[in-house]
Amino acid sequence: MKKLCFAFIVGVAFCVIVGCSYSAQSIRVMKSNDLQSKEFEPAIYTVPTLADLKVDPQKVMGQASGSYSEISGLKKEAITNALGQDTPSVNKPDVLVGTNFFYEISGDSLKSLKVTVMGYPARYVNFRPATESDTAFLKFNSPTKKDDEFYSVSIPSAPDEKSRYFSMKFQATPPFSGAGGNIEAGIFKNNFFFSSDFGGGNNNLGGGFSFGGRIQPISWLQIIPGGTTGFWAFFKYGYETYNDYDSYYGYNSHERYGRNEYFAWGGPFVKLLFGKGKFWGEVCDRVLFGTAFANQIMFGFTYAPSKK
C-alpha cells in the first residue's frame, strides 16, 4: 500500500512539472477562413433624367467687350448678359438656345473685340425619369459628334495686324556730314517691319530697304531692330598730299584740294520709339559698311500705331 501511494505521488509530481514547462512556452495560433466576395446581383444602373425646355418666343441679346485673346470668356459673358444672369438668380432663364454670335474687331492693332450673341431664353421644366421608349428615342436621335464638337461655335481666326509707318527725321552721318534729312515709309504686319527710306546731307546721298521686327515691352516704348540694304554715296573734301617726279628737280611734294568718294551697301540698325497712340518720337542708329564705314544717327517724329 505504501508503494502504491508513493508511485501515485511521484506520478502527480511529474505531471505538474511537465505541465509547468509547457505553460512557460509561447503558443502559436493560426486562423483561416473561407470567406468569399461576390458581385451584387442584380446590378444597379442609374436611370437617365429628362426635362423639357420652355422657350421664350422673345429673342434677347447680350454683349461683352475685351481683348481678342479672351474670346472664349467673352462668349460666356455675352450669354450671361443675355440671360440677365450677371447677378445670379434662380428666377432667370437657365439656357440660351438658337444662338447666333457676331464678332466686331477694332482698334489700331485689331486686338479689341466685341462679342454679340442673340438667342431665345429657356428654362428647364418637367423633370422626370426616362422610360424605355424615351431611351430608344435618345439612342436613335443622338448626334454622332462629341458634345463639345456639336455645340461648338466657330471662332474667327486671329486677324493680321497691319499698320502704316511714316517718319521724318534729322540725319547726321559722321564722319562725312554733320547735317541732313531722311524720309521713311513702311508697314507693320504683326511683329514684322518693312520700310523704304531716302536721305542725304551736305556730303552724302542714298537710300534703301529695311527689314526688322517690332518689340513693345511697355506701352510707351517700341523697339525695332533689323537690317538695311541699299546704296549710299559719301563725299569727303579736303587737302591731300601727293608726290610727282621731275628729272631736273626730282621728287616733289604738293597739296591739292579735292573730293574723295566712298560707297556703302547696308548694315544693321535699331530704332527706339517713345510715346503713345499713333505719333511717336524716334531715335535711330544705323551702321553702314562698304568702301567706308559710316554711322547714321537720326531723330525725329514718327507715325506708328501702337500694338497696345
Secondary structure, 3 states (H helix, E strand, C coil): CHHHHHHHHHHHHHHHHHHHHHHCCCCCCCCCCCCCCCCCCCCCCCCCEEEEEEECCCCEEEEEEEEHHHHHHHHHHHHHHHHCCCCCCCCCCCEEEEEEEEEEEECCCCCEEEEEEEEEEEEEEEEEECCHHHHHHHHHHCCCCCHHHHCCCCCCCCCCCEEEEEEEEEEEECCCECCEEEEEEEEEECCEEEEEEEEEECCEEEEEEEEEECEEEECCEEEEEEEEEEEEEEEEEEEEEEEEEECCCEEEEEEEEEEEEEEEEEEEEEEEEEEECCEEEEEEEEEEEECCCEEEEEEEEEECCCCC
